[in-house]
Amino acid sequence: MKMPGCRRPCLVLVIAFTWLVALSACGYHGPSYVGRTFEVTNATAAPKDWKLVPLPDTEVLVVWSGNLVDNPVDSTSICLAAVVARTDKDGWIRLPGWWAHPQGRWITDVEPHGYAWRPGYTYLPLQTGMDSISIMAPGVMALRKAPSSDQEIKREDAFGAARYCPNGPHTR
């Protein structure tokens, strides 16, 4: 029995539905994170002249965020995981990648971002231009000693990004 006019639209719907089911069955992956934290000892100098000293035993919050595809033309940025770890004696932090079950969600563009915190330190003012490219590299975090206690970073402010993560940050 032929159903005139239904063949092409029905085929498109079946293919689209199959594609969405297949994608929602795939897990998503958080890539590994490698970063290094430095103290800038001469923060008043031009960024190209900064002296960087590795900053050991610094807490780093690593947040993996991705895009939740809500519909074919839009996505929402969401936090997928958060981990708090400490840098080693040379200022390095290395965290392994991970896989997660899909839970019926289509997640794309998963990337980690690091946020450093250490008592008595503060962030450098954001710099623009060619002089700051090496400081703004992925995984490079630079702090300076706070001029006064009211200017140092508060831990809850530094790690505020974790409040949007499911189950909060895990400690390693």
N, C-alpha and C positions, 0 to 999 in steps of 0.2 A: 504494500500500500504506500503510495507516494503522498508526501505532504508538501504541496507546492509552497515555495517561498520560505521554508524553514531550514533547508539544508545548510546554507552558508551562515546565517546568524547563529544557528544552534551549534555548528561546528566551532565557530569563534568562541562562543560561551564555554563549550566543553574544554577547549584548549586553554583558555584563560583560567578556568577553574582548576584544571590539572596543574598548571604552572604555579598558581598561588598555593595550592596544597603542597606541592613539591618544595617550594621555597620555605614554607612555614615549618616543614619537617627538618630542615637543615639547622644545625646548631650555628652559633657564631663564635668567633675567636677573638680573644684579647691578645694582641702581640706582646712580646716581652718588652721590658722597659730597662734601659741602661741610662743612667744619669750621673752627673758629678756636681757637687756643691763647692763653691769657692767663696772665700772672703776677699772682698776688694779692699786692699789696705790703703789705697789713695783715691777714695771715691770722688774727691773734688777735681781730679784731673780729667782730661778728655777721655772718653771711653777707650780710644785706641791706645792710651798710655796707662790704663789700669794695670795694677800689679795684682795678680790672682794667686791666692794661697789656698790649697785644698783645705776644706773645712770638715774635719772628721766628727763622728758622733753627732750628726745633725739629723733631726727627724724630718722625714719626707713623706708627704701624702701623695700617693699616686692614684689618680682617678682615671678609669677607663670610661670614656663616653662614646656614644654612637648615635646614629640616626635611626629612629623608629619610623618605618614607612607606614604611615596611617592610611594612605590611599595612593594611587598611582602618580599624583601630582604634588604631594606634600609629604614632609617628614618633620619629626620633632626630635630635638636633641635630648638624649636621656643619659643618666649615669647608670652604668652597668655594674661596676665594681669599684671598690676603694680599698687600698691597703696602706697602712702606716709602717714604715721601716726606718732603720738608721743607716747612715752612711758608714763605710769602713774607715780605717785609719788614713786612707788617701782621698777621702771625700766621695768615693764611688758608691752607687747603689745599683744593684742588679736584681730584677724581679722576673721570674719566668712568665711565659705566656700561659693562657688557659683557654679551655673550651667550655661552653655552656649549652644547656638544652634550650631549644627554641621557645618552648612554652607558647607556641602559636604566634610568635612575633617575627616580623621581618626586620632584621637589624643590619645596617650597612655602616661602612666607614668608622670602624671601632679604632680609637686612638687613645694612648695613655698621655697624661699630662702630670708633671711633678710640681709640688708646692713645698718649698723648704721652710723649716722653722727651727730656730735656736734661741734660747733665752738671751736677752741682751743685744739682739741683732735686729736689723730692719732691712726692708727692700731698698734697692737703689731706685732713684727716679727713673721712669721709663725714658729711654733715649731713642732718638730717631736718626736716620741717616746711615751712611756707609760705615761710620766708625763703630757702630754697635752690632754689626752683623755677627761677629764671633761670640758676643755675649748672649745674643738672642737665639743661638743654635738650640735645636730640640735637645732636651735633657740637661742643658747647662743652667744651673741656678746660682745666682750671685747675690750675696748678702753683704752688708757692712755693719760695723758696730754702731749701735744706736747712740746718738749724741747724749740722750737722756732717757730715763726710764719711761717717760710718757710717750716717747717716740718709738719704742721697741714694738715689734709685732707681738700681738697677743695670739696664743695658740689657737683659740677658738676662731679668730679672724683668718689665720693662715689656713686652717683646715675647714673653713666654712663650706667649701665645695662639696664635702662629704655629706652634708645634711640632705642632699637630694638623691643620695644613693640608697638602694634597698639594703636593709640590715646594717647600715652605717659602715664605717671603715673597720677592716680587720687588721690586727697587728701581727707583724712578722718579726 
